[in-house]
Amino acid sequence: METYKAKIKKEGDKAILELGIGEEPLHIVLTEDKPNDVKKVFNDLLHHLKKGVFEFELESEKEDLFFFISQEYTKQLNSELKGVYDEMKDYALLQEEE
């Protein structure tokens, strides 16, 4: 199982959970309520999931409110990704290795 890094970035008054996967990291803004943006990130993760199961490990220099939010979010995300991967495997939706 691959492990990718997740980081918390602050840009002004925004807190962003950055998921380091692929060429461009994926971003979830923690300080905004935009469910469609979160859905887009999850859909992007599904494309990566077709190639194999993976998880995220949170890196943070300080333990503040956003760290604890991101820690729980990452834990839930890893659980969801594992469950979806297992379902994709059951339905033969994974990419074949060449």
N, C-alpha and C positions, 0 to 999 in steps of 0.2 A: 504494500500500500504506500502510495506517495504521500508525503506531507509537505504542504505549502505554508508559507508564512502569512499571517494576518497581522496588520498593524493599525494602530489608531493614529490618525493624522488630524491636526487642527489647522483650519484655515479660517482666520477671523473668528466669527462666532459659531462656525460649523465644526462639528466633530464627525469624522469620516472613518468608517471601518474599511480598510484597504485589503483586498484579498489578492495576494500575489500569485496569480495563475496565468499561464499563457504569456503572450508578448506584452499585452497591456493589462495592468491590474484592474480588477473590478472594484467599484466603490459603492458603498451603502452609506448614505448620509444619516447619521444617528439623530441629528437634531431637527430633522424634517419628517413630516408624515406624508410620504409619497409612495403608496403601495405599488403603483405601476412601475416605478424605478426599481423597487425590490424584486418584483416579478421578472423584470428584464435581466437582472443579475442572476436570478435563479435559473432562468432559461439558458443563459450563457453557461452556467455551471453544468447544466444537463448535457450540453454539447461536449464538454470536457469529460463528463462522467461516462460517456459512451466508450471512451478509450481505456477506462479502468477506474477502479475505486480510489479515492483520495480523501484526505482530511486537511483541516487547517489547524495550525498551532498559533496561538496569539502571543505576540511579542509586545511588551510594553515596558517603558522605563519607570513609570510611576503608577501606583494603584489609586486611581481616583474613580469618580462615579462612572466615567465612560469606560474605564478598564473593566469594572464589574459588569456593566451592561454588555460590553463586547465579549467578555468571557462567557457569559450565559448564552449570548447570541451564537457564538462560535460552537459551543457545546451542542446547542439545538440544531444548528446547521449541519454539523458532522453527523448527528444522528439521522437527520432527514436524508442527507446524501447517501448514507449507507443503506437506508431503507429503499430509496428510489433505485439505487444500483441493483439491489437484490431483485426488485420487481422487473427492472429492465433485463436482467439476466434470465429471469423466469420466462419472459416473453420474447427472448432472442432479439433484443433491440441493441445489443452491444456491437461495436465494430470488431470485425475479425482482425487478429494480428497477422501482419504480412510476413 
